[in-house]
Amino acid sequence: MTTTDRPYSRQLQGEAQQLAFGARLGRAVAERALIFLYGDLGAGKTTLVRGFLQGRGHRGSVKSPTYTLIEPYDTPAGACYHLDLYRLGDPEELEYLGLREMLEERAVLLVEWPERGQGWLPAPDLAARLSYAQEGSARNVLLEPHSAVGEDIISTLSAE
């Protein structure tokens, strides 16, 4: 983490709050960021991404890239790439998928299962950790900054 180590946490009750929080997060991100999404299957990573993209002005459907590995989105706020590395066979495959080019763009990359790309992915600006809460459909989300960009995102969220 950065020197200030300012994590940000919230408990989200149900899908509507997950989408709303994702939208707030999407609006808090400038034009370039690398965000890692951690959590068990079904923890809400793709739901958070759907809200994120809606917050950046995307009005179409949001597909989970479980099989395609990458889904690109051209939003009014700029390019976004949603990566799901769950089925990645080898981290080296990221080279063939165009990761280097995506990282050079002025784009936001949202990466589910980033641990599968270890050794090929750079450090993120922000890590989002989603987990099941004790009660029902609630989820806990913890955002951890790993760069000045991550700190700016958390500062923006905290100011709202």
N, C-alpha and C positions, 0 to 999 in steps of 0.2 A: 504494500500500500504506500501511499504518499506520506509525507511527513505529518500531515494533520490527522490522518486515519479517521476520517469522519464518515462512518457508515450511516446509512439511513434505512429505517425499517418501518414496515406497516403490516397490519393484518387486514386482509381483504375478504369481505364476506360475499362469496358467490361470484359468478361469472361477470355480472354487470360491473361490480367494483373492480374486478381484474381488468376488464376492458377499459374502464375509466382511468385507472391508474396507468395502464399502458399508454393511453392517449396523452396523459400529462407528461409521461416520460418522453414520448415522441416529440412533444412540443418543447421540452427542455433541452433537447440535443441540438447542437449547432449542425452544420452541414457535414461534419466528419467525425466518426467515432467507431471504435471497435468494442462491442458489448458481448460478453460471454453470459450465457444463460445456463444455470445449473439447476438440477432438480430431478426427482424420480419421474418415471413414466406417469403421465396424467397429472403432474403437479401444476400445470398451467403455463408452461413456457410458450407454446404456440398461441394460446389465448392472449398472453401479454404482448406477443408480437403483433397479433391482429389489432389490438388496441393501439399499439405504438404506431402502426402504419396508418390507422384511421386518424390519429392525432397529427400526422404529417400530411393529411389531406387525401389519402388513398380511399377511393369509394368502391372499388371492386372487391371481389372475393379474395381471401387469403388462404392459399393452399399450404398444407404442411409439406415441406420438402423431404419427407422421410425417404422417399424412393429416388427423387431427382437430385437430392443433396443440396441444391441451390434453387431458390426462386428469386428472380430480380423484380424490383418494383421501382417504377419511375413516378415519384410522388411530386406534388407541387413544391414541397420543401427540399427536394433533391433525391438522388438515387439511394436506394436501400437494397441490401442483399440479405435474404434470410437463408441461413445455412443450418442444416440438420445433419450432424456428423455421426448419428447413431449407427448407420449402416456402412460407414467408411471402413473399407478393408484394411487400408494402410495409410498412415499420414502422408506418405509421398504422393498419394492420389490428388492431394490438394494442389500440387503443382500443375497437374493436367486439367484440373477444373478451373484454372485461371485465378487462383487466390492472389498471386503476386500482383496481377493487374488490378484486381478489385481493391487491394490495399493501397494502390497508388492513386486511385480515383478519389474525388471529393465525395465520398459516399459513407453511409452508415452500414456497418456489417453487424448483424445480430446472429450469434453463433450458438446453437443448441449443441450440447454434448461436446464442448470444446476440448475436454480431456482426450478425445479420440484423435485430435490433431496435434497432440503434444509433440514439440520438436519442430513443427512447421508453422504454427501460429505464433505471432508475436504476443507480447503481454497485452492484455486488454486495457482499455481506458476505464471500463466499469465492469464489475462482475455482479450479476443479479442472481441471487440464490432463492429459489422458491421451494417451499416445503408445506406439507399438510399441517393445518392447525388442528387442535384438539377437537373442535366442534364442526360437524357437518362438512359443508363445501368451502369452508374458509381456508385461505392460504396465507402463509407468512411470506413476505418478501423482504430480503435484506440486500441493499445495494452497497457495494464496497468500491470506493474509488482507487484506481491504480495509476492515475496520471492527473495532470492539471485539467484535462478535458473532463475526466470523471468527477473531479472536485467541482468544476463549473456546473455540471449536470445536477449534482446533489445540492449545490447552493441555490440553483434555480428552483428545484423542487421544494426546498425548505422555505423559500421566500413566498411561496404561493399560499 
